[in-house]
Amino acid sequence: MKKQDLIKAIAAQAGLSQDAVSKVLTSFIDITTSELSSGNEVNITGFGAFKVSERAARNGVNPRTGESIKIPAMKSPVFRAGKTLKEAVR
């Protein structure tokens, strides 16, 4: 499902305009991105939690040349599904 399909589905189920749903979804994405950039978590009870995971620096291998390379430390966003979502998917 793409973003526009999600907007249409939410609008139909909630009885709202697609424009209103689009604004809400865009705001949610912007706020979540901002909070994660600040190092905070975003928890949605019954759905899951978005957080930042820190990966340590490590050594890797270039698969084409076999050369050893240094992979720098980085932060990456992680989503952890909540209990209700996990049970619904099962």
Secondary structure by P-SEA (a helix, b strand, c coil): ccaaaaaaaaaaaacccaaaaaaaaaaaaaaaaaaaaacbbbbbccbbbbbbbbbcbbbbbcccccbbbbbccbbbbbbbbcaaaaaaac
